[in-house]
Amino acid sequence: MMRAEDVIGICRLLEADGIQVWLTGGWGIDALLREQTRPHKDLDVIMLVDDVVRMRELLGRDGYNLKEIWSENLWAMDASGCETATAFVLRDSMGREIDAHAMHLDAQGNGLPAWESEGLIFQRQDLAGEGLIGGVPVRCITPQMQVMCHTGYALPEVQVRDLELLHVMFDIR
């Protein structure tokens, strides 16, 4: 399980090295709600393609290794010319997992997924979500984008409940 302390530690570590991540999924929703509503098996993040190699090196020092490359992965070149995965899972020896997806930012600050995403775009305002994990500010996608990212597939009951909590707090459907 991924604990709040783990999430805070990962966010601080990456931020200290200039790596931006936006929380999505369960922790992203809990950040928006400003409280942990349930246990989480992993931490879902969106990040920049140019930061993937550095992120993997940093987290590798903490024991995170590649567990899986998602089927939607598309290989991309980062700014340094390294080919990198854009949709993958890292796991450490304690079973904590980080599910990462990478994007590029266009000139207007919109996020263009580098993975196979069927035309999904994170408008600049979609990336402006702010939340709290254990009282610590974190960057996340907005409630509306959280809902958008949870469409097009059958949701497990726990995710249906997550979206219901967003609806109650932010009056979105």
N, C-alpha and C positions, 0 to 999 in steps of 0.2 A: 504494500500500500504506500501511496505517496502522501506524506503528512504535510501540514501547513509549513512546518519548519524546513522541510526539504524544498518546497516550492520557493520560499523566501530565500534560502541559501543559493539555489540555482539562479534565481533572478538577479540577486546581488552579484554573484560571481560573473555572470555574463555582462551585466550592466557595467561592472568595474572595468571590463575589457572593451567597452564600447559596442557591445552586441545588443541590438534591440530584439526583444521578443514580445509578441502579443499573445496573451493567454486566451485559449479557446476551450471548448469542451466543458467538462464538469468543473474544473478549477476556474475557468474563465467565467462561468455562470456564477459560481460562488463568490468570485471577486466582485462581480457586479452587485450581487446581493449583500456583499460586505459581511458574510458569515459562511462558515462551512456548514452545509446542509446534509452532507452524507460523506461516507468514505470514498476515496478515489483510487483506482488502480494505477492511474498514470497521470502525467502532466502533458496536456496538448498545447503545442505552441506553433505559431507562425513566425517565420523569421526571414531575413534577407538571404538570398542565395550567396552573396559575397561573404556572409558570416558563417556559413555552414562548416567550413574546414576548421576555422578557429574555435567554433563552439564544440566541435567533436574533439579537438585536441584538449581544450580546457576540461571538458567533462570526462575525457579519457583519463586524465590525471586523477579524477575522483572515482575511477573504476567503471565508468559507463562505456560499454562496447556496443557495436552494431548488433542488434538482434534480428532485425527484419527490414527489408525494403518493400514498401507497399506496391501493389499492382499498378496504382496510378502514377508511380514514379516516372519521371522523365529526367534523363541525365542532362545537366546544364553546366556551362562553363562559368566560373566565377571571375571576378575582376583580375585575379592573379593568373588566370589561364588554367586553373585546376578543374577537371571534370568532377562534378559532385552530384550525389543523389539529392532529390528534391522532396521525397516523401519516405520517411524511414522511422524506425523505432530504435532507441538506445536503451540498454538495460544494464543495471549494475548487479553485483553479487548478492545484494539483499532483495533483488526482484523489483526494485523501483524502475519504472519505465518513463521515458520521455518520447512522445509521439510528435515528430517535427515535420512541418511542411514549409517549403521555402518559396519565396516570391521575389519579384523585382518591383521596384518603385518606378513609376513613370515620372515625367517632368512635373506633373501636377500633384505628385504624392499619392497616386492611386496604386494599390497593390495588385500586380498581375501575377497570378499563380504560375509557378514554373512547373508544376505537376499537371497531369491530365485532369482538368477541372470543368469541362463542358461550359466554357465561357464565363465562369465566375470571375468577378472583379471586386476587389475591396476598395470602394471609393475612399478617398481621403478621410471623410467623416466616419466611415465604418471602422477605421483604425484609431479613432480618437476616444475609445472607451477607457474609462479609468475605474479601477476597483481597489479593494483592500483584501489582503490575505493576512490574517493575524495582526491587523492594524497597520500593515506596511503597504504603501501605495504600489500598485502594479499597473502596467499597461495591458489592455485587453481589447478585443473587438467589442463593438456596441451590442446592446441587447437585441436590436433589430437584426444585426448580422448574425448573431448567435442563432436566432430563429431560422434565418435563411440557410445557414450551414447545417441545420438539422432537418432539411426537407429532402424529398426524393428517395427516401429509403425507409424501411420499417424500423421504427425506433423501439429500443428496449424500454420497458416500463420506467426504469430509473431516469431515462432521458425525457420521457413524456412528463414526468414529475418536475424535472429541471425546467422545462419550458413553461409549465403551469406556474411555477414560482416567478419566472420572468414576466409572465402575463400579469400576475397579481401586482408585482412591484412597479412595472413600467407600462402597464396597460397596452401591451402589444399582443398580437395573435400569431 
